[in-house]
Amino acid sequence: MRKISLFLVAAMLLSMGTVSANEGENKESVKKLSVQIYEMLSYNSLTSNEVDQTAFVRFTINENREIVILSVDAANEVVEAFIKESLHDKKVSVNEYKEGRSYTLPVRIDG
């Protein structure tokens, strides 16, 4: 169990490094995007078995400023489906972005 915890912490740090590397141009724009994603995921009806989990979401933003999910790495299939359904093709408000750039964001699902 301890190995799993260490692995999750290491994975989270690596993915946060990925987000940080992608935000070199405008940190405020990436932060604004993260807040919008948080709001999209904040209203959920997941059970106690599905909350308090962390998933890693890899996505890009298309020319219409919509989120395109590339992958979701979650331990639970219900959480994975919830994230995909909540984010895919949802329009975001970002001033600066590069079409086709991929972002990796750790997402914690709370109840």
C-alpha positions as CSV (number, residue, x, y, z in Angstrom):
1,M,0.0,0.0,0.0
2,R,2.9,2.4,0.8
3,K,4.4,1.7,-2.6
4,I,1.1,2.8,-4.3
5,S,1.0,6.0,-2.2
6,L,4.6,6.8,-3.2
7,F,3.9,6.1,-6.8
8,L,0.8,8.4,-6.8
9,V,2.8,11.2,-5.2
10,A,5.6,10.7,-7.7
11,A,3.1,10.7,-10.6
12,M,1.4,13.8,-9.4
13,L,4.7,15.6,-9.1
14,L,5.6,14.6,-12.6
15,S,2.3,15.6,-14.1
16,M,2.5,19.0,-12.2
17,G,5.9,19.4,-13.8
18,T,4.2,18.8,-17.2
19,V,1.6,21.5,-16.5
20,S,4.4,23.9,-15.3
21,A,6.4,23.2,-18.5
22,N,3.4,24.0,-20.6
23,E,2.7,27.2,-18.8
24,G,5.9,29.0,-19.8
25,E,4.1,31.6,-21.9
26,N,1.4,32.7,-19.5
27,K,0.9,31.2,-16.0
28,E,-2.3,33.1,-15.4
29,S,-3.9,31.7,-18.5
30,V,-3.2,28.1,-17.3
31,K,-4.4,28.9,-13.8
32,K,-7.6,30.3,-15.3
33,L,-8.1,27.1,-17.3
34,S,-7.5,25.0,-14.2
35,V,-10.1,26.9,-12.3
36,Q,-12.7,26.4,-15.1
37,I,-12.0,22.7,-15.2
38,Y,-12.4,22.5,-11.4
39,E,-15.8,24.2,-11.7
40,M,-16.9,21.8,-14.4
41,L,-16.0,18.8,-12.2
42,S,-17.2,20.2,-8.9
43,Y,-20.9,19.1,-9.3
44,N,-21.0,15.4,-9.2
45,S,-23.1,12.6,-7.9
46,L,-20.4,10.0,-7.4
47,T,-20.6,7.5,-4.6
48,S,-18.2,7.2,-1.7
49,N,-16.3,4.5,-3.6
50,E,-15.5,6.9,-6.4
51,V,-14.6,10.1,-4.5
52,D,-11.3,11.0,-2.9
53,Q,-9.4,9.8,-5.9
54,T,-6.9,11.4,-8.2
55,A,-7.0,11.1,-11.9
56,F,-4.6,12.4,-14.5
57,V,-6.2,14.1,-17.5
58,R,-4.4,14.8,-20.7
59,F,-6.2,17.2,-23.0
60,T,-5.8,19.8,-25.7
61,I,-7.8,22.8,-26.8
62,N,-9.1,23.0,-30.3
63,E,-9.7,26.0,-32.6
64,N,-13.2,26.5,-31.1
65,R,-11.6,26.7,-27.6
66,E,-13.2,23.4,-26.6
67,I,-11.5,20.8,-24.5
68,V,-10.6,17.6,-26.3
69,I,-9.8,14.8,-23.9
70,L,-6.8,12.7,-25.1
71,S,-6.6,10.4,-22.1
72,V,-7.8,9.9,-18.5
73,D,-5.8,7.8,-16.1
74,A,-8.1,6.9,-13.2
75,A,-8.3,3.9,-11.0
76,N,-12.0,3.7,-11.4
77,E,-13.9,3.4,-14.7
78,V,-16.8,5.5,-13.3
79,V,-14.5,8.3,-12.4
80,E,-12.9,8.1,-15.8
81,A,-16.3,8.3,-17.6
82,F,-17.4,11.1,-15.3
83,I,-14.3,13.2,-16.2
84,K,-14.7,12.5,-19.9
85,E,-18.4,13.4,-19.9
86,S,-17.9,16.5,-17.9
87,L,-15.0,18.0,-19.9
88,H,-15.0,16.7,-23.5
89,D,-16.2,19.3,-26.0
90,K,-16.8,21.9,-23.2
91,K,-15.9,25.4,-24.2
92,V,-13.4,27.3,-22.1
93,S,-12.5,30.9,-21.8
94,V,-8.8,31.4,-22.3
95,N,-7.1,34.4,-23.8
96,E,-3.8,32.8,-24.8
97,Y,-3.5,29.2,-25.9
98,K,-1.8,27.2,-28.7
99,E,-4.1,25.0,-30.6
100,G,-2.9,21.4,-30.4
101,R,-0.7,21.8,-27.3
102,S,-1.4,19.1,-24.8
103,Y,-1.8,19.7,-21.1
104,T,-1.7,17.2,-18.3
105,L,-3.6,18.0,-15.2
106,P,-4.0,16.0,-12.0
107,V,-7.6,16.1,-10.9
108,R,-8.8,15.2,-7.4
109,I,-12.4,14.1,-7.2
110,D,-14.0,15.2,-3.9
111,G,-17.4,14.3,-2.7
